[in-house]
Every structure is written in structure tokens, then in C-alpha cells.
Amino acid sequence: MRCRSGKDPDLPVRVAVALTPWPGVKTQEVEQLVTRPIEEKIAENSYIHPATAADYGIRSITLPGLSIIYVQLAENVADTKKTV
């Protein structure tokens, strides 16, 4: 989609994904040693979207050898580039 000015719109990025592969490691170990510590550190950020029944702030999936963590910034964050 193009703006009338001919420039691309500046759309704030509010979702990020952290993928952490650890080949050959069991799910439980990945959960304890990778997923949980990363979630705890991310949760310290005051710009994270508060979790609701319909939405999330931090969501994770842990599989054998892989941790996947989704992070969503709050809607009231004006400058998403400075919240990292």
C-alpha cells in the first residue's frame, strides 16, 4: 500500500519472535534452560503488552531442540524502535 505522498507508510513493528535452536536437547531442558530465562528477562520490559484472554504479551512454544518466544509491545508505545 502506498501513501498519497508516494512514500511507504511508517508502520510500527509491535511483534517480535526469538528463535533459539539447541539441537539434540530434550524439550524439558530447553524449557528450563532457555525458554523460561528468556521469558523472565523479556517480562522485565515495561513496554510489553499486558496479557488478556484475546491477546498476549509473551507467548512461547518449546520443542525438542528449539525455543520459540513471541513478544508483543503494548499499543500505547509510540516509538517502537526505542523500546528494545
N, C-alpha and C positions, 0 to 999 in steps of 0.2 A: 504494500500500500504506500502510495506517495502522498505527501502533503502538497497543498497548493503552491507552496514556495519551491517545490521541486526537490526538496531535501527529504531524506528519510526521517521519520519521526523518531524522537528520542524516547524509547520505551525502557522504563526501569526494569532491571532483572531482579526478581524477588525470590527466585528459587535456584538452589544450587544442589549438586549431587557430589558426594565424596565417595569414590570407589577405592577400596583398599584390598587388593589381591594378596593372598598369602597361600600360595599353592601347597597342597598336601596337609593342611592343618584342619582338624575337625571343627565342626560348627561351634561346639561349646567353647573351645579355646579361642576361636575368632571372636565370638560374642564377648567373652570375659576380657580378653587382652587387647582387642581392637575396637569393636563397636561401642561398648559401654564407656570406655575412657574418652573416645571422640565425642560421643553424645554429651557427656558431662561437661567437657570443655566448651562445646558449642552452646550449651544451655546457659553458660555464664554471660553470653552476649545479650544485652538488654533490648536489642533490636529484633529478636526472634518473635515471630507471630505466636500469640498465645493459642494453645491447642483448644479446639472446640469439637463438638460432635461432627461437624461438617468439614472441618479443616484441621490442619496440623501446623506445628512449628518445627518439630523434629520428628522424622519417621525413619525407621531403619529396617533393613532386611539382612539377615546373616545366613550365609550358606557355607557349605564346606569350602574353605579356601577363599572366601570373599565376604567383605563387609560393604553394604550399600547404605548410605545415610543421605536422606533428603532433608534440606533445610529451607524454610520459608521465612522471609522477612515480613515484619508487620506492615500493614497498609499505610500507617502514618509516617513511615520513613521516607523523607523527601529525597535525600541524596543516597541512593543505594550503593554507589561506588565507594563511599567513605565509611561504610559500616563493617567492612571486613576486618 
